[in-house]
Amino acid sequence: MNIQMVDVKRQYQRYKTEIDAAVMEVMASGQFINGPAVHKFSEDIQNYLGVKAAIPCASGTDALQLALMAMDIVPGDEVITTPFTFVATAETIAILGAKPVYVDIDDKTFNIRPDLIKEAITSRTKAIIPVHLYGQSADLDPIIEVACDNNLAVIEDAAQALGEKYKGKPVCTMSLLSCISFFPSKNLGAFGDGGMVTTNNENLAEKVRQIANHGSSERYYHNFLGVNSRLDTIQAAILRVKLKHLDEWNQARHENAIYYSENLQMPGIITPFIADFANHIFHQYTIQVESNRNELQKYLNGKKIPNAIYYPIPLHLQKAYREVSGYREGDFPVSEKMAERVISLPMHPDLTREEQDYIIEAVREFMQQ
Ligand SMILES: Cc1ncc(COP(=O)(O)O)c(C=O)c1O
């Protein structure tokens, strides 16, 4: 059985005619940079989410950096986030000379604990970045409340969560700024890199737009320190085709996750928890293995079942950040525990029941040894 972690090839084959036509149209137009599809795709996302502005850029990482630059994050500032996330969340804070200040995660949802944020706030704190890890919304209301009370910006890292809802409302619509990734394996994936910043604040939207364009609104006149961060027209054209199917794919992921969870109830395994405020669009299907995760991983590898550990080392213990941050082992015990326990199983909309049964059987065999 040829199981893929994320089956981008199978998905392409299914929508090939439409995608090929969209790409050929861009090729024929010659408008590879800022062609009409880029603007149309921004409008599509605005309509899809119900948000005033969606600014395309080159990656999810750039989206985070642009959002932080728009909030004037400078050296000496602090930004609160979770240590249990992809490195880009903290990297973009650090690259601007600011300090990532971590708050530990909830042991059921893997997302930042809002009740611990208050004690991490100092006079230097400027923003909070909750991450919707694995496709499940962080608990936004209390995060936004503590941010409002302390005059802080909330920037959602929704790289893994386009289409997710919090209390029935789409994520990326409730905070000051939100960041999306179109990395190929994401729920809405391009055929290369891509990203987007969303906001309901027109002034901030204009600032992000300009920062992404060398700090400029008029060619050769520069208002802000900026960067060059664009979404290619070809990627926008592909994403326009794919966006039409996103909700249906997210639903298929959710159903696949339910099937896994129904069949993976066994001692030693904790299946994902769905918070009552979230939908969960299962960017990843991630289980906790109580004692022997690394052995299970070897067992799955032996059976050619793809799997991944997101993430093996929490950010406060990463070499690149350890010395500057001053954090130590033991500072964020839940994140550290989860780094030793989690393993993600294949998850995508085209996963078949036959493939899932094979994976479930392999986990069961291992756990019963
Ligand atoms: C939580 C999180 N933040 C940010 C990013 C960065 O996105 P990109 O790879 O598009 O730069 C990712 C992508 O993996 C992510 O998972």
The ligand as an SDF file (V2000), in Angstrom:
LIG
                    3D

 16 16  0  0  0  0  0  0  0  0999 V2000
    2.2570   27.1620   12.8500 C   0  0  0  0  0  0  0  0  0  0  0  0
    3.0070   27.6230   11.6270 C   0  0  0  0  0  0  0  0  0  0  0  0
    3.3910   28.9030   11.5440 N   0  0  0  0  0  0  0  0  0  0  0  0
    4.0380   29.3710   10.4520 C   0  0  0  0  0  0  0  0  0  0  0  0
    4.3490   28.5530    9.3980 C   0  0  0  0  0  0  0  0  0  0  0  0
    5.1270   29.1050    8.2560 C   0  0  0  0  0  0  0  0  0  0  0  0
    4.5080   28.9710    7.0210 O   0  0  0  0  0  0  0  0  0  0  0  0
    5.3560   28.8460    5.6770 P   0  0  0  0  0  0  0  0  0  0  0  0
    5.9480   27.4810    5.6310 O   0  0  0  0  0  0  0  0  0  0  0  0
    4.3500   29.0890    4.6000 O   0  0  0  0  0  0  0  0  0  0  0  0
    6.4040   29.9020    5.7100 O   0  0  0  0  0  0  0  0  0  0  0  0
    3.9600   27.2200    9.4310 C   0  0  0  0  0  0  0  0  0  0  0  0
    4.2620   26.3230    8.3030 C   0  0  0  0  0  0  0  0  0  0  0  0
    4.6360   25.2010    8.4240 O   0  0  0  0  0  0  0  0  0  0  0  0
    3.2770   26.7300   10.5830 C   0  0  0  0  0  0  0  0  0  0  0  0
    2.8950   25.4520   10.6700 O   0  0  0  0  0  0  0  0  0  0  0  0
  1  2  1  0
  2  3  1  0
  2 15  2  0
  3  4  2  0
  4  5  1  0
  5  6  1  0
  5 12  2  0
  6  7  1  0
  7  8  1  0
  8  9  2  0
  8 10  1  0
  8 11  1  0
 12 13  1  0
 12 15  1  0
 13 14  2  0
 15 16  1  0
M  END
$$$$
